[in-house]
């Protein structure tokens, strides 16, 4: 899906956060159709896989990536995100799709296991993967309320956008551009100070990519109903109880996708989970990347201790 406009905007967003160069890798993943996946790679050391949310891009991790030294950061673009190929989610089993994509990404990167940093839909995908392949997930830093954690769902405009032809009409009436990008980030709970020109530019470039509208609308349609999450989407109490690896729910107190109390309840249900509160909005590292770098480093240390103890 990569376009010159997005590539240039991606480079400027990375540079704005002090990242002059990342190693860019291209993987081919078989999801019934061959889908190219872009992976941004930075640093060396223990592998940390960063999985962005629905409608996002790997480059959104840049404020955090620039502050995490001593580890090998691997940020793949989920299908339809960033530079990766688009995907039509109509009729797709999302759980099978998510597990297959992550398994193939790790295999292509020659990783037996990794620590995961994930946001929103990326956290939903990571928990599915962790439930099916627990030995490959050393720990999870879920930043922002994970999609469908317990009784949560997306804000109503996103639920509406997943319904056709309403979603197509909504996108036509609100085409990608700076105004739409700023409105989107405000809906995600972020203040003006966090909505930088570079963030606006990369968001608008992503939205203007030819395959993005179909991917995003079909993903919303697959995982949402007007009343909330589709059947099978919830990260419920039984699933949380099976997630034995170290987990931190790093959340803000102003996340429009779910209240702080939801993260606290989830942490009580998982065997080795904690919460940490910092930042603003649904992507809280945008507002306080230093705090979230500390949260992630602490999770990596917990995961290292757990692996050493198990050995």
N, C-alpha and C positions, 0 to 999 in steps of 0.2 A: 504493500500500500504506500510505501514511502514516496513522498513527493519532494521536489527541490525546496518548495516553500517550507515544508515541515522540517527537513534536514537543516536548513539554515536557522529556523527558529529554535530548533533543538540545540544547535551549537551555541546560539546566543544565550539561551537559558543556562546551559552548563557553564559558559564563561562568566555569566553574572554571579555564579556561586563559586568562582575560583577554580573551576575544573576546565583546564585548557585542552585536555585531550582524554578521551576514553578509548579503549579498544572496542571496536564494534564487530560483533560476530553475527553471522547469519546461519540459522539452523532451518532445516526442513522437517516439519512435523506432519505425520500422517493422521489426519482427523476424518478419514473417509475421503477427503481431498487433501492434496499437498498444500500446506500452509507455511510460508516463510515466516520465521520468527526472528526479530532483531533482538540482540542481547547487548546491553551496555556493560562493559567490564572495567573495573577500576581497582587498583591496589593488588596486594598479594597476601597470602596467608590462608587462614581457615576460610572456607567458602560460606558466604552469606547470600542467599537468594532473595531478591526483593520483588514482590508480586503486587503490581498496582491494581487499583480498583476499576470498576466498570466505567467505560467512557474515558479512562485516563491513559497515561503513557508512562513508560519507565523513566523518562527524563524528569518526571515530577518528583523523583526521589533525590534530585541533585542537592538541595539544601542539606539533606542528611548525609548523603554520600561524601560530601566534601569534608565532613567532620568525623568520619569513621576510618581511622588509620589502623594499619596492622592486620587487616582482613582483606579477603578477595571478594569484592562486591560484584554480583552478577544480577543485572536487572533486565529481565526479558519483557518485551512488549507482548501482552496477551493478544490473541487474535483480534484484529481490528484496531488495536491500540498502537500509537506511535508509528514506527516504521514497518510493523508487521502487516501481512496480508489480511484483508477483511474476511468475514465468515458470516454465513447465514444460519442463525440459530433456530429457525423454524423447524419443529419436529425433532429437535436434538435432545438426548438425555444429558442434561447438564452435568450431572455427577460423573458419568462415564467419560464425558468430554474433558472435564477438568482434570481428572486423575490421569487420563491418557496423555494430555498435553504436558502436565508437570513431569510425569515419568519420562517422557521422551526428551524433554528439555534437560533433565538431570543426566539422562543417559548420554545425550549428545555432548554435554559438558564434561563427561567422564567423572561424575560425582556419585559416589555410593550414598552419601548423605550430606546434609547441609543444615545450617540454621536458617530459618525463614523470617523475613520481615514482610508483613503483608498489610494491605489496607482494603477495607470494604469488601467488594466482591472477590478481590484477591485473597482475603482472609477466609471467605467461604470456600474458595477453591483449595486453599492450603489445608483447611480442616478436613475436607473430604479426602485429600491425599494422605494426610497424617493418619486418618482412621484406617485407610486401606494399606498404607505402607509405613507403619510407625517407626521401623528401624531406619528409615531414610530421613526422618525429621528429628534433628537434635533438639530443637526448641523453636518456639514461635513468638515473635513480637508482633502482636496484632495492634496496629496503630490506627486510631479512629475506631468507632464501633464497627465490628465485622457485620457484613451484610447478613440480615436475618438471624442475628443473635437472639435467642429465646423468642420473645414476642414482637421483635422490631420489624419494620419494613421501610421502604423508601418513601420520601415525601410524595404527596398525591400527584403533583405534576409529572413525576417520573412514572407513576403507575398509569396515568392517563396516556403518556407518550407511548407506552407499550401496546396500546390498542390501535389496530388499524381499522379504517384509514385516518383515525384521529391523529396518531403520531406523525404521519406523513404531512398532514395539514399543519400541525404545530411547528414542525421543522421548517416548512415552507414560509410560514408567517414570521418566523424568527430565525433568519439565516445566520450562519456563522460569521462572526466579525467581532471587533473590540467590544461593542455594546453588549452583545449576547454573552461574550466571555465574562465580562464583569458581573452581569446579572447571574450567571451560573455560579460564580464563586461566592457571591453574596447568598444565594440559595443554599450553598454548602456551609454557610455559617462563618465566612471569613470577612474580616474588616478590610477597609480600604488599604491600610498599611501593608497587608500581606499580598494584595493584588497588584503586583509590580507590572510595569510595561512588558517585561520579558515573559511573565506568566500569561498575560493577556495575549501576547503574540503567539506563543506556542499553543495555547488553547484554541485560538481562532484557526490556526493552521491545521491542527488536528481535525477540527470540525469540518473544515473545507475539503478534506481528502475525499476522493470520489466514493470509496467503499465504506466510509465511516457511518453515514446515516443508516444504511441497511443493517450493518453490524449492531449498532447501538439499539435501534428500535427492536430488532428481532431478539436481542438479548433481554431487553426489558420485558418483551412479550412472553419470553420463555420462563422468566423467574418471578413475574409479578401478576397479580390479579388486582382489580380495582379495590378489593377489600384488604389487600395486603400481599404477603408472599404466596407463591404458588405451592401446592402440596409437595412435600419433600425438601423444601428449601431451608427450613428452620434448623439452626444449630441448637438442638434441644438438650434437655438435661441428660438424657441417656448418652448422647454423643459426647458431651462435655466430660462425663464420668469416665469415658474410655480414652481421653486424651492424656496420657500419662507423662508426656514430656514436659519440661519447664515451659510455662507460658506467661507472658505479661500482656495484659490489656492496657495499652497506653492510650488514654483518652482525654479529651477536653471536657469541661463542664458545660459546653454549649454546642454539642454535636446534634444537628437536626435529625440524624438517623437513629438516635437512641440516647436515653438518659444515662448519666453516670451510674445510677443504681443498677442498670441492666448489666454493665460490666462487672460491678461488684458481686451481683448475684451469680454471674457466670464463673467468676473466680472462686466462689464458694463451692461450686459443683465440680470443677476440674481438680484432679488430685494434686497438682503442683503449679497452681496459678496464682498470680498476684495482679494488682492494679497499680497504675501510676497515672497521675493527673498533671497535665501541663498543656499549654497552648490553647488555641481557639479553633473551633470548627471541626469539620469532618476529616481534614488532612492536617492535624494539629502541628506536625513538624514544620509546616510552612511558617508558622508564627513563632515557634520556639525550637529551632533546630538543635541548639546546644543542649537543651533539656532532653530532647529525644535521642541524641547521640549517647548521653549517659544512660538512658533507659535501655537502649539496645545493647550497649557494652555490658551492662549488668546482666541482661538476659543471656548474652553469649557466655559470660563467666559461669552462670548457673548451669547452662547446657554443658559446658566443658566439665564441670564437677560431676554432673549426673552421668556423663559418658565414662569418666574415669572411675567412678564408684561402681558402675555396672561391669566394667572390665575387671 
